[in-house]
Every structure is written in C-alpha cells, then in structure tokens.
Amino acid sequence: MTLNEIIALDKKYHLNTFGDRLPVCFTKGEGMKLWDKDGKVYYDFLAGIAVNALGHSHPVLVNAIIEQAQKFIHCSNYYYIEPQAKLAQLIVENSCCDKVFFANSGAEANEGAIKLARLYFRKKGFPEKFEIITLEKSFHGRTLATLAATGQEKYQKNYCPLTPKFLSVPMNDIDALDHAITEYTCAVMLEPIQGESGVNPANVDYIKQVRKLCDDRGILLILDEVQCGLGRTGKMFGYEHFGIEPDIFTLAKALGGGFPIGALCAKEPYASAFEPGDHGSTFGGNPLACSAGFAALSTIINDNLCDNSAIMGEYFINELNSLKEKHDIIKEVRGKGFMIGVELSQPKAVAIKLKCLEAGYLIGSVGENIIRMLPPLIITKEDIDGYIAALDKVLSEI
Ligand SMILES: *Cc1c(COP(=O)(O)O)cnc(C)c1O
C-alpha cells in the first residue's frame, strides 16, 4: 500500500483520536533507525515516547519474544508463569520494592496503585481514607481514575464528572501539599520528573519534604515512574535522584522495550493489602509480555544503559545549551539523562518537529512551546552530534 492509501483507510476506519498524524509510515527499524515506505531513514529521538529503550529490533528482545511465542503465548494467571516470576524477581532485586503485580499499560499499573493505597487503609480500619493528592501538570493515564489523577484540565474537561477523590496541588510547593492533606487522604501520587507536560523535574528538597510529610501524616507516597523509570534519567529509577524511596511505584513504557507491559511495585506491608481476589488481570503478566520484559530489563542492567543515559544525556544537554547561546528561540533546556525538554521563546514547536522529520529526525512536541527528546538508551555520541547539527540548521531556517 502507498502512504496515501493507508492514510485514506485510517481516516475512514480508525477513530479520529490522533487527528492528522505525521505523514509517515514505517516499515522497519534497527537500533536508532526507522525506515519509511520510500526507504528514507529516520533517527528516532522519541523512541515511541520513552518506550524503545533498546532501540528498534534489539536482537536480545526479538529472540526472547520469538522463543516464547514458539513455546506458547498466553495462559491464565490461574497457573504459575515462569517468565512472570523471573521478571518480578529482577525488578525487586534492582529496586526498593518487595512485590510486583503486572498490568498491560501505565494507566493500568497506576489504577492498581490507587486501589492498593485505598485498600491498605480500609483493611487497617480507615475506610474513609480514599483521597489521593497529585500534582498540577502531572500525567497518570487515560482511564477514568488516572484521568482524574492527572492534573491537566485539557485531558479532563470533556469527561466530567471525574472519578471522585483526587485533587492536585502545584509542584515544588510543600505548603500547598501540607494544607491539602486531611484525615481523608491515603496517598500522594506524583511523577518525580513530569514527562507529558514538557519535562519538569521536581526540586530535590521538595521531594525530600514530600517524603517526610507522608511519613509524618501517615500516608503513602506513590511515584509514577512509568516514563522516568528504568534508566531514562541516568539512574535506574527517578527516585534515586532524590535520595528517597517511595512506598509504591509504577512502571510501564520501557519495561517491555516496545512490548506492552506495566508493573505495580510495592513495599511491604502495603503490598500485602492485596489478597487473593482483590485485584487481577487477564493479560497482565502473560508469558510473552514478561519474556519481553525480562529481556529488556536485563539488557538495560547488563549493558549499563543507565550509565550511557547519565553520561551521554549530560553531553546531549550540554550540546543543546550550546545551541541556546546561538539561537534566541531556545529559552530553556530541562531534564535529566535522556529525558529532555527544550522550551522555546516562540510557539514554533510543531514547525520544528516537522522540519526535523524532513531532515530525518523524530522528536516530540508538547503544545506549541516545547520540543521533547526521549531517545533510546543505546544512543551514541555520533547520533547526538548528528541531531545537534540537524537541529542547528532547522533553528537557523525557522
Ligand atoms: C505514559 C504515561 C502514563 C500512561 O501510560 P499508558 O501506557 O499510556 O497507559 C502514565 N504515567 C506517566 C508518567 C506516563 O508518562
């Protein structure tokens, strides 16, 4: 099929949730590169929104999926599942949590976290503790509860009434959080580094104060690490930048290296609040997803991709700051590791994204003022240099 034929089919048969997409359709990928129908090469600096941590078609991931698919793809959670048990062990041994539950997406993992926090207090004899405080400009997913948790009106406004008992307060304002906590609060849920609102890292002092406040007031701290977790920011988990540990955290995006899987990770005694029958999933934790997850996470660990993210991420941010000296349109470069947002002084983000696409580079935009880069963790200095040169040219032309 030609690109135009595919566009016509999509417009006719797919719900219009994605509007006019970027006019390209990929046919194959390898490492940093994707190829379109005409054989044009693109360097992927978006990685499927922080998903393709190992780049495209990494042989370890591909082989794990093939091998498992050849054995069997799915069985119910009525039975013991070896890849599920092994992936849970790998996550626990490399993080602060004690137990893991597998879901199919980030939103679903967050739903599980919300349910667990409420259930923990109900089982302790505080059924009135069901409220969760989140942060403004946060993003926690598109299901009704995670939408209510998301502190951005643009996602919520057409779905009122929202699932009750979520409220959001401004980030980096500990007094606002302090005042919002009541006898009804069971948890604070936040992204230590906000992704979808354009890469906004929380202050280290603030997160330390949030941790202390949660301890003092006897409520749980849930971190949404769906985007910032698993090496994205130069450390295995976002919370490692802040010198604290959450009670519950969630993972998804990079966990399967492209295969859909999410995880709810909890410390004891909170994890034990889920007892048989309290939560479940048909697909969650299935053999294929967990084999992909085990391959992706063990490659992130074995190939020291966190170090590459830390070292090359710093190089990347420095290079972007050099471009800032040259181009007034760059207002601020934000982020950690390979989670990078560039705020512009003019509303040209979409135009820049399109010019980059023409030049063979895939990046993201947030609104009209921020461009975002979330490259695979395997990226090299040469790849970064190539993009910086291309962006330099795009910014001169814009
Ligand atoms: C992407 C994202 C989600 C939602 O994940 P889905 O897999 O799309 O449901 C939740 N939280 C954060 C921080 C995210 O970046």
Ligand as a Chemical Component Dictionary entry (heavy atoms), coordinates in Angstrom:
data_LIG
# 
_chem_comp.id                   LIG 
_chem_comp.type                 NON-POLYMER 
_chem_comp.pdbx_formal_charge   0 
_chem_comp.three_letter_code    LIG 
# 
loop_
_chem_comp_atom.comp_id 
_chem_comp_atom.atom_id 
_chem_comp_atom.alt_atom_id 
_chem_comp_atom.type_symbol 
_chem_comp_atom.charge 
_chem_comp_atom.model_Cartn_x 
_chem_comp_atom.model_Cartn_y 
_chem_comp_atom.model_Cartn_z 
_chem_comp_atom.pdbx_ordinal 
LIG C1 C1 C 0 2.652  7.389 29.506 1  
LIG C2 C2 C 0 2.393  7.621 30.943 2  
LIG C3 C3 C 0 1.311  7.017 31.599 3  
LIG C4 C4 C 0 0.265  6.193 30.868 4  
LIG O1 O1 O 0 0.776  5.043 30.317 5  
LIG P1 P1 P 0 -0.119 4.237 29.239 6  
LIG O2 O2 O 0 0.695  3.017 28.967 7  
LIG O3 O3 O 0 -0.292 5.135 28.063 8  
LIG O4 O4 O 0 -1.406 3.935 29.903 9  
LIG C5 C5 C 0 1.186  7.203 32.958 10 
LIG N1 N1 N 0 2.066  7.955 33.634 11 
LIG C6 C6 C 0 3.116  8.557 33.045 12 
LIG C7 C7 C 0 4.074  9.350 33.860 13 
LIG C8 C8 C 0 3.297  8.424 31.672 14 
LIG O5 O5 O 0 4.316  9.051 31.066 15 
# 
loop_
_chem_comp_bond.comp_id 
_chem_comp_bond.atom_id_1 
_chem_comp_bond.atom_id_2 
_chem_comp_bond.value_order 
_chem_comp_bond.pdbx_ordinal 
LIG C1 C2 SING 1  
LIG C2 C3 SING 2  
LIG C2 C8 DOUB 3  
LIG C3 C4 SING 4  
LIG C3 C5 DOUB 5  
LIG C4 O1 SING 6  
LIG O1 P1 SING 7  
LIG P1 O2 DOUB 8  
LIG P1 O3 SING 9  
LIG P1 O4 SING 10 
LIG C5 N1 SING 11 
LIG N1 C6 DOUB 12 
LIG C6 C7 SING 13 
LIG C6 C8 SING 14 
LIG C8 O5 SING 15 
# 
